[in-house]
Amino acid sequence: MASENKQIHLKTRPEGEPQADHFEVITAEIPKPGDGEALCQIRYLSLDPYMRGQISGRHISGVVNPGDLLMGETVGEVVESNNSELAVGDLITFRGGWQQYALTDGSDFQPVDPRIDPPSLALGILGMPGLTAYAGLLHLGEPKEGDTLMVSASSGPVGSMVGQIGRIKGCRVIGIAGSDEKCRWCVEEAGFEACINYKTENLADAIDRHCPDGVNVYFDNVGGDTLEAVIWRLALGARVVLCGLSSQYNTAEMPPGPNPGSIIRARAIVRGLVVYDHQDKKPAMLEDVLSWLQAGDIKYREDITEGIENAPQAFARLMSGKNFGKTIVKVS
């Protein structure tokens, strides 16, 4: 075991896109587990866009203030235990944060299924992003065979799973992404029918071209102008799942929303998605996605950075859209 515990703390609250110098590396002592606690060595840390909301002080999962340790989902290996449910060597997911070692009292962990290989997938397609896609699409989006499904941020960990689950369920899938490389991956690897590069194409014209009969299910990860463009092109009886707000994570002011007339015109159903409401669906998600992986029906990408000290740079890349795939820090 190492002799110290590197942590990443918020140094200053950023305005606009976060940069690496908004964070600082702190060296702390490795904590000792008390009664009922276990000490874990963090192996993988998940970096996610919602963390920008925590830093801004406006996310339901909590607030990070200057001087605080950054929050985050992790895969950890138990190295010391005073908890009867956790043995040395166990791999678990828990909210370990941006650090090398963390304590758990056993109330917030889930064992990593031994079939998950590599274990980092427990933070991606077989973790919270996978559950977000699975529950959001199947239980809120209610896709039907033959539906046209559109998904924004479609090369990301949530969007790519939404599109692939939709394809498996018989939908015609159109993605929206921010580069030709990402769009090629969505079509050639993930099996989408098409993908629109919103940075080089007129989004409204491209939606009209690819969806002449309208969009039956729209899974939105970005909000803003993208949501506005799609929502006017909904088919009658469309379902809209509002999941992410990446267009406004780096802004101080809330942008105006879409005209509700577009929703009324389409007689659409709009639902907000919070993944924490759907933990009961995780066992079904695991079984389905593991079987789809084994059958070769699901592809994935991980954007892995080595070393906890490099987490700030990785987060800055994520929030500027320069990542490709699930953003993971390999800590140890």
C-alpha positions as CSV (number, residue, x, y, z in Angstrom):
1,M,0.0,0.0,0.0
2,A,1.2,3.5,-0.7
3,S,2.2,5.8,2.1
4,E,-0.1,8.8,1.0
5,N,-3.4,9.5,-0.5
6,K,-3.5,11.8,-3.5
7,Q,-6.8,13.7,-3.8
8,I,-8.2,16.3,-6.2
9,H,-9.9,19.3,-4.6
10,L,-11.7,22.2,-6.3
11,K,-9.5,25.2,-6.1
12,T,-11.7,27.9,-7.7
13,R,-15.2,27.7,-9.1
14,P,-14.9,28.1,-12.9
15,E,-16.8,30.5,-15.1
16,G,-17.5,28.8,-18.4
17,E,-15.5,25.7,-19.4
18,P,-13.5,24.3,-16.5
19,Q,-9.7,24.1,-16.9
20,A,-7.1,22.0,-15.1
21,D,-6.0,24.9,-13.0
22,H,-9.4,25.2,-11.4
23,F,-8.4,22.1,-9.4
24,E,-5.5,21.2,-7.2
25,V,-3.7,18.0,-6.1
26,I,-3.8,17.5,-2.3
27,T,-1.7,14.9,-0.4
28,A,-3.5,13.5,2.6
29,E,-3.1,10.6,4.9
30,I,-4.6,7.2,4.0
31,P,-7.6,6.9,6.4
32,K,-8.0,4.1,8.8
33,P,-11.3,2.1,8.8
34,G,-13.3,2.4,11.9
35,D,-16.0,0.0,13.2
36,G,-18.2,-1.1,10.3
37,E,-16.0,0.6,7.7
38,A,-13.7,-0.7,4.9
39,L,-10.8,1.0,3.2
40,C,-10.7,0.7,-0.6
41,Q,-8.0,1.4,-3.1
42,I,-9.6,3.2,-6.0
43,R,-9.0,1.5,-9.3
44,Y,-11.2,3.5,-11.6
45,L,-12.9,6.9,-11.3
46,S,-15.9,7.9,-13.5
47,L,-15.9,11.4,-14.9
48,D,-19.4,12.6,-15.9
49,P,-20.9,15.9,-17.2
50,Y,-23.3,16.2,-14.2
51,M,-20.2,16.9,-12.1
52,R,-20.1,20.4,-13.7
53,G,-23.5,21.0,-12.1
54,Q,-22.1,20.0,-8.7
55,I,-19.3,22.4,-9.1
56,S,-21.8,25.1,-10.0
57,G,-23.9,24.3,-7.0
58,R,-27.0,23.3,-8.9
59,H,-27.1,19.5,-9.1
60,I,-29.4,17.3,-7.1
61,S,-26.6,14.9,-6.2
62,G,-24.7,17.5,-4.1
63,V,-22.6,20.6,-4.2
64,V,-18.8,20.9,-4.4
65,N,-17.4,24.1,-3.0
66,P,-13.8,25.5,-3.3
67,G,-11.6,23.4,-1.0
68,D,-13.8,20.3,-1.2
69,L,-12.8,16.9,-2.5
70,L,-14.5,16.2,-5.8
71,M,-17.3,13.6,-5.7
72,G,-17.5,10.7,-8.1
73,E,-18.5,7.1,-8.7
74,T,-15.6,4.7,-8.5
75,V,-14.5,1.0,-8.7
76,G,-12.5,0.2,-5.5
77,E,-10.8,-2.9,-4.2
78,V,-11.2,-3.5,-0.5
79,V,-7.7,-3.5,1.2
80,E,-8.8,-3.4,4.9
81,S,-12.1,-4.2,6.3
82,N,-14.0,-4.0,9.6
83,N,-17.3,-4.7,7.8
84,S,-18.7,-8.2,7.8
85,E,-20.2,-7.6,4.3
86,L,-16.8,-6.6,2.7
87,A,-13.8,-8.9,2.5
88,V,-10.3,-7.9,1.4
89,G,-10.0,-8.3,-2.3
90,D,-13.7,-7.5,-3.1
91,L,-14.3,-5.2,-6.0
92,I,-17.2,-2.7,-5.4
93,T,-18.7,0.4,-6.9
94,F,-19.3,3.3,-4.5
95,R,-18.9,7.1,-4.3
96,G,-15.3,7.1,-3.5
97,G,-14.5,10.5,-5.0
98,W,-11.4,11.9,-6.8
99,Q,-8.7,10.2,-4.7
100,Q,-6.6,7.1,-4.4
101,Y,-8.1,5.6,-1.2
102,A,-11.5,6.0,0.3
103,L,-13.6,4.6,3.2
104,T,-17.0,3.1,2.9
105,D,-19.4,2.3,5.7
106,G,-21.1,-0.3,3.6
107,S,-24.2,1.7,3.0
108,D,-23.5,2.9,-0.6
109,F,-21.7,0.1,-2.3
110,Q,-22.6,-2.5,-4.9
111,P,-20.4,-5.6,-5.7
112,V,-18.9,-5.6,-9.2
113,D,-20.4,-8.6,-11.0
114,P,-17.6,-11.0,-11.7
115,R,-18.8,-11.3,-15.3
116,I,-17.9,-7.6,-15.9
117,D,-14.6,-7.5,-17.7
118,P,-12.9,-5.0,-17.6
119,P,-14.2,-3.8,-14.2
120,S,-14.3,-0.2,-15.6
121,L,-17.4,-1.2,-17.5
122,A,-19.2,-1.1,-14.1
123,L,-18.9,2.7,-14.4
124,G,-20.0,2.8,-18.0
125,I,-22.3,0.6,-20.1
126,L,-22.9,-1.7,-17.1
127,G,-23.1,1.1,-14.6
128,M,-24.9,4.4,-14.2
129,P,-24.7,5.4,-17.9
130,G,-26.0,2.0,-19.0
131,L,-28.8,2.1,-16.5
132,T,-29.7,5.7,-17.6
133,A,-29.9,4.6,-21.2
134,Y,-31.8,1.3,-20.4
135,A,-34.4,2.7,-18.0
136,G,-34.8,6.0,-19.9
137,L,-35.4,4.5,-23.3
138,L,-37.3,1.4,-22.4
139,H,-39.4,2.7,-19.5
140,L,-39.9,6.3,-20.4
141,G,-39.3,6.4,-24.2
142,E,-41.4,3.3,-24.8
143,P,-39.9,2.5,-28.2
144,K,-41.9,0.5,-30.7
145,E,-40.5,-1.6,-33.6
146,G,-40.3,0.7,-36.6
147,D,-40.1,3.9,-34.6
148,T,-37.6,6.6,-35.6
149,L,-35.4,7.1,-32.6
150,M,-33.2,10.2,-32.4
151,V,-30.5,10.6,-29.7
152,S,-28.2,13.6,-29.1
153,A,-24.6,13.2,-27.8
154,S,-24.9,9.9,-29.5
155,S,-21.3,8.7,-29.3
156,G,-21.2,9.2,-25.5
157,P,-21.7,6.5,-22.9
158,V,-25.5,7.2,-22.5
159,G,-26.3,8.2,-26.1
160,S,-24.5,5.3,-27.7
161,M,-26.3,2.8,-25.4
162,V,-29.7,4.4,-26.1
163,G,-29.1,4.1,-29.9
164,Q,-27.9,0.5,-29.7
165,I,-30.7,-0.6,-27.4
166,G,-33.1,1.1,-29.7
167,R,-31.6,-0.7,-32.7
168,I,-31.9,-4.1,-30.9
169,K,-35.6,-3.2,-30.2
170,G,-36.3,-2.6,-33.9
171,C,-36.0,1.2,-34.1
172,R,-34.5,3.2,-36.9
173,V,-31.8,5.2,-35.1
174,I,-30.5,8.6,-36.0
175,G,-27.7,10.1,-33.9
176,I,-26.4,13.6,-33.4
177,A,-22.7,14.1,-32.6
178,G,-20.0,16.7,-32.8
179,S,-17.4,15.3,-35.2
180,D,-17.2,13.1,-38.4
181,E,-15.1,10.6,-36.4
182,K,-17.9,10.2,-33.8
183,C,-20.6,10.0,-36.5
184,R,-18.6,7.3,-38.3
185,W,-18.4,5.3,-35.1
186,C,-22.1,5.6,-34.5
187,V,-22.9,4.2,-38.0
188,E,-20.1,1.8,-38.6
189,E,-19.6,0.4,-35.1
190,A,-22.8,1.0,-33.2
191,G,-25.1,0.3,-36.1
192,F,-27.1,3.5,-36.3
193,E,-28.8,4.2,-39.7
194,A,-27.3,7.7,-39.8
195,C,-25.6,10.3,-37.6
196,I,-25.7,14.1,-38.0
197,N,-22.6,16.2,-37.4
198,Y,-24.3,19.3,-35.8
199,K,-21.1,21.3,-36.2
200,T,-20.9,21.0,-40.0
201,E,-24.5,20.4,-41.1
202,N,-27.6,22.5,-40.7
203,L,-29.3,20.5,-38.0
204,A,-32.9,21.3,-38.9
205,D,-32.4,20.5,-42.6
206,A,-30.6,17.2,-41.7
207,I,-33.4,16.1,-39.4
208,D,-35.9,16.8,-42.1
209,R,-33.9,14.8,-44.6
210,H,-33.3,11.8,-42.3
211,C,-36.7,11.9,-40.6
212,P,-39.3,12.8,-43.3
213,D,-42.1,11.4,-41.2
214,G,-40.9,13.0,-37.9
215,V,-39.2,11.7,-34.8
216,N,-41.2,9.1,-32.7
217,V,-38.8,9.0,-29.8
218,Y,-36.2,11.7,-28.9
219,F,-33.7,11.1,-26.2
220,D,-32.1,14.4,-25.3
221,N,-28.7,14.7,-23.6
222,V,-27.9,18.3,-24.4
223,G,-30.9,20.7,-24.4
224,G,-30.5,24.1,-26.0
225,D,-30.7,24.6,-29.8
226,T,-30.5,20.9,-30.4
227,L,-33.7,20.3,-28.4
228,E,-35.3,23.2,-30.1
229,A,-34.5,21.8,-33.6
230,V,-35.8,18.3,-32.8
231,I,-38.9,19.2,-30.9
232,W,-40.4,21.0,-33.9
233,R,-40.0,17.8,-35.9
234,L,-41.7,15.4,-33.6
235,A,-44.2,12.9,-35.0
236,L,-47.7,12.7,-33.6
237,G,-47.7,10.9,-30.3
238,A,-43.9,11.3,-29.9
239,R,-42.1,10.6,-26.6
240,V,-39.3,12.9,-25.5
241,V,-36.9,11.9,-22.7
242,L,-35.0,14.8,-21.2
243,C,-31.8,13.4,-19.7
244,G,-28.8,15.8,-19.9
245,L,-28.1,19.5,-20.2
246,S,-24.6,19.7,-21.6
247,S,-25.4,22.8,-23.6
248,Q,-25.8,24.8,-20.3
249,Y,-23.4,23.1,-17.9
250,N,-20.8,25.7,-18.6
251,T,-23.1,28.7,-18.5
252,A,-24.0,30.9,-15.5
253,E,-27.6,31.8,-16.7
254,M,-30.4,29.4,-17.7
255,P,-31.3,29.7,-21.4
256,P,-34.9,30.0,-22.5
257,G,-36.7,26.8,-23.1
258,P,-38.4,25.5,-26.3
259,N,-41.8,26.8,-27.3
260,P,-44.4,24.6,-25.7
261,G,-46.5,25.0,-28.8
262,S,-44.2,22.4,-30.4
263,I,-45.1,19.9,-27.7
264,I,-48.8,20.6,-28.0
265,R,-48.8,20.4,-31.8
266,A,-47.2,16.9,-31.6
267,R,-49.4,15.7,-28.7
268,A,-46.0,14.6,-27.3
269,I,-45.3,13.1,-24.0
270,V,-42.2,14.7,-22.3
271,R,-40.6,13.0,-19.3
272,G,-37.7,14.0,-17.2
273,L,-35.2,11.3,-16.4
274,V,-33.3,11.0,-13.1
275,V,-31.4,7.7,-13.0
276,Y,-31.5,7.4,-9.2
277,D,-35.3,6.7,-9.5
278,H,-34.6,3.5,-11.5
279,Q,-32.1,1.5,-9.3
280,D,-34.6,-1.4,-9.2
281,K,-34.1,-2.0,-12.9
282,K,-30.3,-2.5,-12.6
283,P,-30.5,-6.3,-12.3
284,A,-32.5,-6.6,-15.5
285,M,-30.2,-4.1,-17.2
286,L,-27.1,-6.1,-16.3
287,E,-28.6,-9.4,-17.6
288,D,-29.8,-7.9,-20.8
289,V,-26.6,-5.9,-21.6
290,L,-24.3,-8.7,-20.7
291,S,-26.2,-11.0,-23.1
292,W,-26.1,-8.4,-25.8
293,L,-22.4,-7.9,-25.3
294,Q,-21.7,-11.6,-25.5
295,A,-23.8,-11.8,-28.7
296,G,-21.8,-8.9,-30.2
297,D,-24.8,-6.6,-30.4
298,I,-23.3,-3.8,-28.2
299,K,-20.1,-1.9,-28.9
300,Y,-18.5,0.6,-26.6
301,R,-15.6,3.0,-26.3
302,E,-13.7,4.1,-23.2
303,D,-11.6,7.3,-23.0
304,I,-9.1,6.3,-20.3
305,T,-6.6,8.7,-18.6
306,E,-3.9,7.2,-16.3
307,G,-3.3,8.7,-12.9
308,I,-5.5,10.6,-10.4
309,E,-3.3,13.7,-10.8
310,N,-4.4,13.9,-14.5
311,A,-8.2,13.8,-13.6
312,P,-8.5,17.6,-14.0
313,Q,-7.2,17.6,-17.5
314,A,-9.5,14.7,-18.4
315,F,-12.5,16.5,-17.0
316,A,-11.6,19.7,-18.9
317,R,-11.5,17.6,-22.1
318,L,-14.8,16.1,-21.3
319,M,-16.5,19.4,-20.7
320,S,-15.1,20.8,-23.9
321,G,-16.4,17.8,-25.9
322,K,-12.9,16.5,-26.8
323,N,-13.5,13.1,-25.2
324,F,-14.7,10.1,-27.2
325,G,-16.5,7.5,-25.2
326,K,-16.9,6.9,-21.5
327,T,-14.4,9.1,-19.6
328,I,-12.5,7.0,-17.1
329,V,-9.5,7.7,-14.9
330,K,-7.4,4.6,-14.2
331,V,-6.3,5.4,-10.7
332,S,-4.4,2.2,-9.8
